[in-house]
Amino acid sequence: MPEKFDILVLGAGSGGYACALRAAQLGLSVGLVEKGNLGGTCLHVGCIPTKALLHAAEIADQARESEQFGVRATLEGIDMPGVNAYKDGVVSRLFKGLSGLIKSRGITVIEGEGRMTGPRQVTVGDTSYEGEHLVLASGSYSRSLPGLDVDGERVITSEHALRLDRVPESVIVLGGGVIGVEFASVWRSFGAEVTIVEALPRLVAAEDEASSKVLERTFRKRGIAFRTGTSFQSVKTTDQGVAVTVEGGDVLEAELLLVAVGRGPTTDGLGYDEQGVAMERGFVLTDDRLRTNLDKVYAVGDIVPGLQLAHRGFQQGIFVAEEIAGLAPALIDEAGIPRVTYSHPELASVGLTEAQAVEKHGAEAVRTLTYDLGGNGKSQILKTQGFVKLVSLVDGPVVGIHLVGDRVGELIGEAQLIYGWEGHAEDVAPLVHAHPTQNEALGEAHLALAGKPLHAHS
């Protein structure tokens, strides 16, 4: 007889391990199947290592620009093995902590490649495991484009980029979404020549248009070249690197091509199809309670259509564990999931863009306010520029908050509460924000929206 669990989870990334931990906490027996390392993409080849690189890039910029703060320092160069040792150290400490936590909760970790072989059965090697409930959490991989072969040397994905032992002289980044923009930002800070090629009309096209504009303006100042509204056509390797042909016939040359055209769902060959799981373009379809079309089979994380973010998967994992335990958790509002791009400058947002709000509620029902960080003391101290943009309903709650500027990712927590609790400008305006902090900019923006502007706004 196969070993049986209350919950069997396939994949131990953010969604899978959060589900396993919460289920164990609720007294359920849990089997967690993982072919790689616990923690998945985010911990090992995603959010954590890329943010470590971005922090090293910030240190490089600070050394290079220290003179403007009256500090004499010189940047002697980037020691890539040293940067990688720092990055790997962060990953390794978090991995140890997570492994210890999972062990201490009595979760059975099943190492190896799992495949769905029955309605709620997963087979690893020659052994089959059963779950009273099955949770699919198999994650995502770096996509490429048709006819674009990734060789891991000249044409690379973000996974390869994280293992580079040198700073490339020049890079073409294919894709101006979050991943492309973050790597472009790192490499530029490290001294590389960078060109982004993006088929859509603007960089980070999922963000509010005003945020894209500020990012593009700052990238221009930093010497990051980009071509928007430009499709990729072909690439060939040369003695020096790569030659990329784009729409219109222009050829761009560089040492490396980073393919950052998004992530695809890892569902191929895992038996989902054969077992009758409803799918579309490789994604697993679920209802709003993350149930698939099969009884007692759920899906979480990047294989479920929507934002591919670690914290979304994490929250979904907790939701499913509570759902199975009969706690009837509240639905997750997808628009209320915060989004951060950790480039220099950072972008952070929650809720609707102006365009989405207008489409949903009509132009006459929407008002916006933009508060420039020029009026914020801490931003002046940090020498960063940007804004807080509020998208609100006329005589209604704030439905979207968009931030641009260094370190604004740290402000998204309060913004998320305002959105999540359907706060009106008048509710936020009386709250006292510490001075001088960047947080004050959120307070000032809501004061202005409530009709009490104390400093300039537009």
Residue pairs with C-beta under 8 A, 6 or more apart in sequence:
2 121
2 127
2 128
2 129
2 130
3 31
3 108
3 127
3 129
3 130
4 129
4 130
4 131
4 132
5 28
5 29
5 30
5 31
5 108
5 129
5 130
5 131
5 132
6 23
6 28
6 29
6 30
6 131
6 132
6 133
6 324
7 19
7 20
7 23
7 28
7 29
7 30
7 31
7 131
7 132
7 133
7 134
7 135
7 321
7 324
8 30
8 31
8 33
8 120
8 122
8 129
8 130
8 131
8 133
8 134
8 135
9 16
9 19
9 20
9 30
9 31
9 32
9 33
9 135
9 137
10 16
10 33
10 114
10 116
10 122
10 134
10 135
10 136
10 137
10 138
10 270
11 33
11 34
11 40
11 114
11 136
11 137
11 138
11 139
11 301
12 20
12 32
12 33
12 34
12 38
12 39
12 40
12 102
12 109
12 137
13 39
13 40
13 41
13 42
13 43
13 137
13 139
13 301
13 302
13 310
13 313
14 39
14 40
14 42
14 43
14 301
14 310
14 311
14 313
14 314
14 317
15 137
15 139
15 300
15 301
15 302
15 313
15 314
15 316
15 317
16 32
16 34
16 40
16 135
16 137
16 300
16 301
16 317
17 32
17 38
17 39
17 40
17 98
17 102
17 317
18 313
18 314
18 315
18 316
18 317
18 318
18 321
19 135
19 137
19 300
19 316
19 317
19 318
19 320
19 321
20 30
20 32
20 102
20 105
20 107
20 317
20 321
21 101
21 102
21 105
21 107
21 321
22 317
22 318
22 321
22 322
23 30
23 321
23 324
23 325
24 30
24 105
24 106
24 107
25 105
25 321
26 321
26 322
26 325
26 327
27 325
28 321
28 324
28 325
29 108
30 105
30 106
30 107
30 108
31 107
31 108
31 110
31 129
31 131
32 38
32 102
32 107
32 108
32 109
32 110
33 110
33 112
33 114
33 122
33 124
33 129
34 40
34 109
34 110
34 111
34 114
35 111
35 112
35 113
35 114
36 44
37 43
37 44
37 95
38 95
38 98
38 99
38 102
38 109
39 94
39 95
39 98
40 46
40 139
41 139
41 140
41 302
41 310
42 48
42 310
42 313
43 91
43 94
43 95
43 98
44 91
44 95
45 158
45 159
45 162
46 158
46 310
47 310
48 90
48 91
48 94
49 87
49 88
49 90
49 91
49 162
50 158
50 162
50 179
50 182
50 183
50 186
50 342
51 342
52 86
52 87
52 90
52 91
53 83
53 87
53 162
53 186
54 182
54 185
54 186
54 342
54 343
54 344
56 78
56 83
56 86
56 87
56 186
57 185
57 186
57 189
57 190
57 344
58 189
58 344
58 406
60 75
60 78
60 189
60 190
60 191
61 189
61 344
63 73
63 74
63 75
64 75
66 72
66 73
67 73
68 383
69 383
77 191
78 167
78 190
78 191
80 164
80 165
80 166
80 167
81 165
84 163
84 165
87 162
102 109
103 109
110 124
110 129
111 124
112 124
112 125
113 124
114 122
114 123
114 124
114 270
115 122
115 123
115 124
115 269
115 270
115 271
116 122
116 134
116 136
116 270
116 271
116 272
116 274
116 275
116 277
117 123
117 128
117 271
117 275
118 128
118 130
118 275
119 134
119 275
119 294
119 295
119 297
120 130
120 131
120 132
120 133
120 134
120 296
120 297
121 128
121 129
121 130
121 131
121 134
122 128
122 129
122 131
122 134
123 129
131 296
132 296
133 296
133 297
133 298
133 324
134 296
134 297
134 298
135 297
135 298
135 299
135 300
135 317
135 320
136 272
136 277
136 284
136 292
136 297
136 298
136 299
136 300
136 303
137 299
137 300
137 301
137 303
137 313
137 317
138 265
138 266
138 267
138 270
138 303
139 265
139 266
139 301
139 302
139 303
140 263
140 264
140 265
140 266
140 301
140 302
140 303
140 308
141 263
141 264
141 266
142 150
142 157
142 158
142 159
142 259
142 260
142 263
142 264
143 259
143 261
143 262
143 263
143 264
144 150
144 157
144 259
144 261
145 174
145 232
145 259
145 261
147 234
148 155
148 174
148 232
148 235
148 259
149 155
150 156
150 157
150 160
150 259
151 237
152 160
154 237
154 241
154 242
154 255
154 256
154 257
155 235
155 237
155 242
155 256
155 257
155 259
156 164
156 256
156 257
156 258
156 259
157 258
157 259
157 260
158 179
158 183
158 258
158 260
161 183
161 258
167 187
167 190
167 191
167 192
168 187
168 192
168 254
168 255
168 256
169 192
169 193
169 254
169 255
170 192
170 193
170 194
170 195
170 241
170 253
170 254
170 255
170 256
171 183
171 184
171 187
171 192
171 193
171 194
171 195
171 254
171 255
171 256
171 257
171 258
172 195
172 196
172 197
172 242
172 244
172 252
172 254
172 256
172 257
172 258
173 180
173 183
173 184
173 194
173 195
173 196
173 197
173 258
173 260
174 180
174 197
174 232
174 244
174 257
174 258
174 259
174 260
174 261
175 196
175 197
175 198
175 259
175 260
175 261
175 262
176 196
176 197
176 198
176 200
176 202
176 203
176 204
176 205
176 226
176 228
177 198
177 204
177 205
177 206
177 260
177 261
177 262
178 204
178 341
179 260
179 262
180 196
180 198
180 258
180 260
181 196
181 203
181 204
181 215
181 341
181 343
182 341
182 342
182 343
183 258
183 260
184 194
184 196
184 219
184 224
184 226
184 343
185 224
185 343
185 344
187 194
188 194
188 222
188 223
188 224
189 344
193 223
193 225
193 254
194 224
194 225
195 224
195 225
195 226
195 227
195 252
195 254
196 203
196 219
196 224
196 225
196 226
196 227
197 226
197 227
197 230
197 232
197 244
197 246
197 252
198 205
198 226
198 227
198 228
198 229
198 230
199 229
199 230
199 231
199 232
200 228
200 229
201 228
201 229
202 209
202 212
202 213
202 216
202 228
203 212
203 215
203 216
203 219
203 226
203 228
204 211
204 212
204 215
204 341
204 347
205 212
206 339
207 339
207 341
207 347
207 349
207 353
207 402
208 349
208 353
208 354
208 355
208 389
208 391
208 400
208 402
209 353
209 354
209 355
210 354
210 370
210 387
210 389
210 402
210 404
211 347
211 349
211 389
211 402
211 403
211 404
214 345
214 385
214 386
214 387
214 404
215 341
215 343
215 345
215 347
215 404
216 226
216 228
218 344
218 345
218 385
219 226
222 344
227 246
230 246
230 247
230 248
231 246
231 247
232 244
232 246
232 247
233 245
233 246
233 247
234 244
234 245
235 242
235 243
235 244
235 245
235 257
236 242
236 243
237 243
238 253
240 253
240 255
241 253
241 254
241 255
241 256
241 257
242 253
242 254
242 255
242 256
242 257
243 251
243 252
243 253
244 251
244 252
244 253
244 254
244 257
245 251
246 252
262 308
263 302
263 308
264 282
265 282
265 283
265 284
265 302
265 303
266 302
266 303
267 279
267 282
267 283
267 284
267 303
268 282
272 279
272 284
273 279
275 294
276 293
276 294
277 284
277 292
277 293
277 294
277 297
277 299
278 284
278 285
278 292
278 293
279 285
280 305
283 303
283 304
283 305
284 292
284 299
284 303
284 304
285 292
285 293
285 305
286 292
286 298
286 299
286 304
288 331
289 319
289 323
289 331
290 298
290 299
290 300
290 304
290 316
290 319
290 320
290 323
291 297
291 298
292 298
292 299
298 320
298 323
298 324
300 313
300 316
300 317
300 319
300 320
301 312
301 313
301 316
301 317
302 308
302 313
304 316
306 312
306 334
307 334
307 337
307 339
309 337
309 339
311 337
311 338
312 332
312 334
312 337
315 332
315 337
316 332
318 329
319 329
319 332
322 328
322 329
323 329
333 420
335 350
335 351
335 352
335 419
336 350
336 351
336 416
336 419
336 420
337 350
338 348
338 349
338 350
338 412
338 413
338 415
338 416
339 347
339 348
339 349
339 350
340 346
340 347
340 348
340 409
340 412
341 347
341 348
342 409
344 406
345 384
345 385
345 386
345 404
345 405
345 406
345 408
346 403
346 404
346 405
346 406
346 407
346 408
346 409
347 402
347 403
347 404
347 408
348 402
348 403
348 404
348 408
348 409
348 411
348 412
348 415
349 400
349 401
349 402
349 403
349 412
349 415
350 400
350 401
350 412
350 415
350 416
350 419
351 391
351 398
351 399
351 400
351 401
351 419
352 360
352 391
352 399
352 400
353 391
353 400
353 402
354 366
354 368
354 389
354 391
354 400
356 400
357 366
357 391
357 393
357 399
357 400
358 366
361 393
361 399
364 394
365 393
365 394
365 396
366 391
366 392
366 393
366 394
367 392
367 393
367 394
367 449
368 389
368 390
368 391
368 392
369 389
369 390
369 392
369 445
369 448
369 449
369 457
370 387
370 388
370 389
370 390
370 445
370 457
370 458
371 387
371 388
371 389
371 390
371 441
371 444
371 445
371 448
371 457
372 386
372 387
372 456
372 457
372 458
373 379
373 384
373 385
373 386
373 387
373 388
373 405
373 438
373 441
374 380
374 385
374 456
375 441
375 444
375 455
375 456
375 457
376 436
376 438
376 440
376 441
376 444
377 435
377 436
377 440
378 436
378 437
378 438
378 440
379 385
379 386
379 405
379 406
379 438
379 441
381 436
382 406
382 407
382 438
384 405
384 406
384 407
385 405
386 403
386 404
386 405
386 406
386 408
387 402
387 403
387 404
387 405
388 401
388 402
388 403
388 441
388 442
388 444
388 445
389 400
389 401
389 402
389 403
389 445
390 398
390 400
390 401
390 425
390 445
390 446
390 449
391 398
391 399
391 400
391 401
391 402
392 398
392 399
392 424
392 425
392 449
393 399
396 424
397 422
397 423
397 424
398 418
398 419
398 423
398 424
398 425
398 428
398 446
398 449
399 419
400 419
401 412
401 415
401 418
401 419
401 442
403 411
403 412
403 415
405 438
407 438
408 438
410 438
411 438
411 439
411 441
411 442
414 439
414 442
415 442
417 423
418 428
418 442
418 446
424 450
425 446
425 447
425 449
425 450
426 450
428 442
428 443
428 446
428 450
429 443
429 446
429 447
429 449
429 450
429 452
431 443
432 443
433 439
433 440
433 442
433 443
433 444
434 440
444 453
444 454
444 455
444 457
445 457
447 453
447 454
448 454
448 455
448 457
